[in-house]
Amino acid sequence: MKTKRVAIIGGGASGLLCAIFCAKKNLYVDIFEQNSKCAKKILVSGNGRCNITNRDLSSNDFFSDNPSFTEFALKEFGFKEFEKFCESIGLLLEVKDDGRAYPLSNEAKSVASLLLSHATNLGVNIHVDSKITDIKKLLNDYDSVVIATGSEAASHLGGNRDGLDFAQEFGHNIVATYPSLVQLHLNSHVAQKMSGAKLNGEVTLFVNNKKESTCSGDILFTNYGVSGFAILDISQRASVALMEYAKVDIAINLLPNFNAQKLSAHISKVALSVPEFTIADILSGLIPVKIVHGLLEDLKIPTSTCAVRNEEVHLGRSHDIGTKLSKKIANQMLNWRFEVSDTHGFRHAEVCGGGVDTTEVNPKTMESLKQKNLYFCGEVLDVVGRRGGYNFAFAWASGHLAAKEITKS
């Protein structure tokens, strides 16, 4: 007989997992999802492949004003526990060499479909197009209420501040929120002209001229600035720094496998071997053409510059590709500085930093320390992970802890 009634606000990763573990203990569970269907963020994650968790989890993979908050949750329901749960519902995982885990089907739809099917088979009642506005009434109507509303990130998928507003009704402090795993805006007209150009490179973040971190991966120039995995990986710290009105810059290394001497020597060698080549011709053998033109414009070097002699000068070509120019170009290619003016905002962010102050939430149960029978899990809390399945990992772990406590009695 189902006696205890549980309401879960949000049918995302943490909400669905919490519902499943509550229903397994024969509790009456209602999920209230504001969208027309659940698991929207799961469906688009990992470009539709769903980087579902990571084999190597620690609290060091997360950012929070209360860094130790994640430790117990990850210990109780870490990778092995989650993998065992997945196997129990027929969801097999494929773990990459770097620890990232994906469904074996390589399809996010598999994850969403199996979670939803398992929840409904256990008797979970899923109410879509159901936006909760009165949290106190819900708490009166149910024995336990779980806030799994997510964050402001990805507003086109339903991201909002509802969970934070609910928390404030019970006196919870909210740590200032900011976009994370997000693209960056650059104060550069040259960057805009390179929109669409992409390469694998290295990005170093500077805050108030102090080096903060370096990340490698793909870099995509856009009409507003830069995107790509390397950019997303530095975006959390960049976003916080911008929120604090610090000076934020990035240095892009277009060719991490070269050093300045080797690159300069290559440019000079080609210029001597094929004197008719322009500098644009030489560089286009190394990096995308759009980036070549942007780089030369930033350096105020004519694209027609080449190493031909006087007989070609009347064609408008100069003949000064020497050691000095080669070094200047090489240094720029390996350390191209840009000022970061903003992030691309919550709508385009994969996740959100800040949220419900975790010093006011029990780390072993996810229960509010200000309101009995009120629980938080997932992204609504002041916990944000690195790219690589970490945010999902905390969603699963926190949802499991909340369910474990709710079902104890």
N, C-alpha and C positions, 0 to 999 in steps of 0.2 A: 504494500500500500504506500502510495506517495504522499508523504505528509509535509515535508519541508519544501517551501516554494522559493525558487531563486529566479531573479530577473537579471539578465545580462544586457547591458546597453552596448551594442556593437557586435556585428557578426564578422569581424576580421579574424586574424590568426589567433590572438590571445583569447578573444571571446568564444570562438568555436571550440578551442581546446578545453577551456574552462567548462563549457557546457557539456562536452563529452564526458569529462571525468565526474562531473556532478550527476549526470544522468546514469552513469554506470553504477552509482550508489543508490539508484532508484529515487532520486529527488525529482521534483516537478520543476522543469526548466523552461523559461520563456526567453528567447532572444529577440530583442527589439532592434531592427536594422533600418536606418533611415533611407538607404538606397533601395532600388527595385530588386537587387539581389545581393547576397552576401559575398564576401571574399574578393572584392574588386581589386584590392591592392595585391593580393596573392596572384591573381590572374595576370597582372602586368609586370610582376617582379622578374628581374633577371631577363629582361627582353622576352618575356613569355616562357622562360625556362624555369624560373623560380629557384634562386639560390637559397634553399630552404633552411640551412643552418651551416655550422662550421665544426669540423672535428676538433679543432684546437681552440677551446674557449677559456678565457680568464677575465677577471674584472678589468685587466689592463686594456681590454679591447673596447671599453666603454668610457663615455665621458658623462660626468655628473658633478654637481656641487657636493655630492656625498658619494665618493668613488667606491666605497666598500659595500654599498647597498646591494649590488648584484651578486656578491660572492655566494651567499647561501642558496639563492635560487638556482644558480648555475651548477652548484654542487649537488643539489637535490634532483635536478632534472636537466642534466647536461646532455652531451651528444649521445652517449650510450643509451641513456634512458629514453631519449626522443627516438632514436633509431629503433629501439625495441617496440615503442608504441607504433611507429610507422609500419613495422613488419606485421604487427597485430591486425592492422586494417588493410594489409596487402600492398602497402606503399614501400617499394624498395628504393634504396638510395644509392647513388653513385658518388663516391668521394674522390675529388681531384687531388693531385699531388700537393697543392698548396693548402689543402684542408677544406676547401669549399665543397659543400654537398648539394646535389641536385636530385630530383626524382629520376629514377632509372629511365622513365619514359621520356625524359628531357622536355617535359611539357607541364606548365603551371596548371593547366586544366585538370590534370590528374590529381594534383594536391587538393584543389578546391572541391572537385567532385567527390573524392573519397571522404574528406572531412565532413562535407554536408550530408552525404549519404549515411555515414556512420552516426552522425548526430540525430538525424531524423529517424533512423532505425532504432535508436535508443529511446525515442519518444520526445526528443527536444522539439519544442514548438517554436518555429521561426516565423516571426512577423516582419515582413518587409514593408517598405514605405511607411515605417512607423517611427516617427521622430519623437523622442521623449522631451517634454518641456517642463514637467513637474517632478523633480527628483525626490522631493520629500513625500509626495503622495505615493510614489513607487515604493519607497522605503516602508511606508505604512502598510502597503498591500502585500508585501513579500517579506519573507524571513531574512533574506540576504539580497543585496543588490551589488552587482559588479559593474564598475565603470570601465569599459574596454573600448572607448570611443575613438582611440587614435589621437592624432594631432592635427595641426593646421596644414601639414604638408599635403601636397596633391589635392588641392581643393576641388579639382574637376572629378575626383573620385569620391568626394564627400568629406574631405578633411576640413575640420573646423575646431573651434575652441569650446565646444559644448561640455566636454569633460572637465575642462578647467573651470568653467562657470559653475558646474555642479559642485566641484570641490570647494570653491570659494563660498558657496552657500553654507557650508559646514565649518567655515573659518580656516580653511587650508591656505597656506602661502603658496603662491605660484612663482617659480623661478622663471625669469624672462625667457621667452621662447625665441628661437632663431632657426632659419633654414639650414639643413645639413645634407651632405651628399647632393650638392647643388652646383650648378654652373656659375661662373663668375663674369661680371661685367668689367671691361677694361677701359681706361681713359686713353683711347688710342684710335684715331681714324684709320691708321694703317691696318690694325687688326680687323676692322670691319671689311676692308677691301679684300682680305684673305678668306672671307667667309666660305665655308665648304671644304677648305683644305685640311687634310688630316695626316698625322704621322705619329710614329712611336718615338717618344722623347722622354725628357726628364724635367720636372718642375720643382723649383725650390721656392718656398714661401718665406717672405721677410715681413716681420712686424716691427714697426719703428726702426727699420734698418737692421734688425737683428734676425739672423737666420733661425727659422723655426723647424722646418722639416723639408725633406726631399722625397718625391715620389716619382716612380717611373710608370709608363703606360701610354695609352693613346691620348693624343691631344688634338682636339678639333676646334678650329677657328670658326666663329659664328658672327652674325651681324651685330651682336651685342658684346662679344668678348671671346671666351673660351669654354669648351666643354671637354668631355672625355674622362676616362677612368682616372688618369693622373690628376686631373683637376678636382674631381669628386673627392679623391683621397685627401686633398689638403683643405677642402672647403669647410670642414667643421671649425678648424682653428681660424681660418680666414673670416668666417661668418661671425664668430665671437669677437674677433679683433675689430671688425667693422662696426659691430654693435657698440663697442667701447670707444668708438671714434679714434682708433689708432690708425697710423699710416700703414697701409698694406700694399706690398708689391710682390710680384712673382718674377723669377728668372727662368726662362725657358732654354733648355739645352736641346737643340734640334738634332744633334748627332752625338749621343752619349758614348758611342764606341770610339770616338776620336778625341785626341787632345789637341790643343791649339797649334802645337808645332807640326803635328802630322797633317792636320787639316790645311794649314797655311802652305805647307810643302806641296800638298796635292794640287791646290789651286794654282800655285806658281808653275808646277810641272806641266799641267794641262795647258796653261797659257803659253808656255814655251813650245810645247809639242804641236799645238794647233793655234798659231797666232791669229788666225782669222776668227776664232771663237770670241764672242762677247762674254762679258762676265756672267750675264744671264744664262748663256749656253753652258758655261762651266758649272754653275751652281745647280742648274736643272738636272744635272746628272747625280745630284746628291739629295735634293729636297724637292717637294712639289713646286711647280711653276708659280702658282699664286703666292706661295711663301717667298720664293725668290724675289718677285717684284716688290712685295711688302718690305722685305729685308733691305733691299737696295734703296727703296724710297726712304726708309727710316734713316739710312746712313747717308742719304743725299748723294748717291753714286749713280750716274747714268747707266741704264741697262745696256747701252751700246758700247760701254768701255771695253776695249780689247787690247791685245798686245801687238797689233800690226804696226808697221812703220810708216814713215812719212808719206809714202805714195797713197796711203789709204786715209790720211787725215782729212782730205777734202770731202770725204763721204760723211763726215760728222763723227767719226770714231776717234777717240783719244787713244794714246798708247802708253798707259801708265799702270798696267797690271804688274806691279813689281812686288818685292818683298813687303814693303810697308803697307800697301793696299791689301795684300793677301792676309797679312796678320790682322788688320783691322776687321776684315770680313769674317775671318775665322773666330776671332774673339766674340763678335756679335752673335754668330751662329751658336756658340756654346754658352753664351750668357746674355740672352736677350731680355732686357728688363722692361716690365710693364707695370703701370700703376693700376691697382684694383679699386674700382669705384663703388662696387655694390655686388650683391649676389643676384641671381636670377629670380629670387623670391620664393615664397612658400608654395605657390602653385606648381612650380617646376622641381621643387625639392623632393627627394625620395623619402626623407625622414625629417624629423624636427627635434632640435635640442631644447632643453628647458622643459618646464611642465610642473606637475604637482611635486612639491617639495618632499623628497623621500625621507627626510628626517622626521616627518609627520606620518609615516607609513611603516608598519611593522615589516621588516625585511624577511621574516620567516613565515608570514601569513598573507602579506599584501593587504591586511586590514587597516583601515584608517585608525589613527590614534586619537582622532577627534570625534568619530562617530561609529558606534558599534554596529556591526553587520554591514558596513559599507566597505567595499574592496576596490582596489585599482589594479589594473594589469596592462602591460604593453606600453605603447608609445605615449600615453597620456602622462606617464610619470617622467620625472627629470632624469631620464636615462636615454642616451643615444649611442649607437655602436658604430664601429668602423664598417666600411664596405666589405662584403664577403660573407653574408649570411648571419652576421652577429645580431642585427636588429630582430630578425625572426627568432633567433635563439632565445633572446630575452623575452619575446612575446610568448613563446611556448613555456618557458620556465616560470614566468610570473603567472600565467594563466593556470598552470598546474598547481602552483602553491596556493593560489586563492581557492581552487576547487578542493584541495586537500584539507584546508582549514574549514571550509563550509560544510564538508561532508563528515567531519570528525564526530559530530554528535548524532 
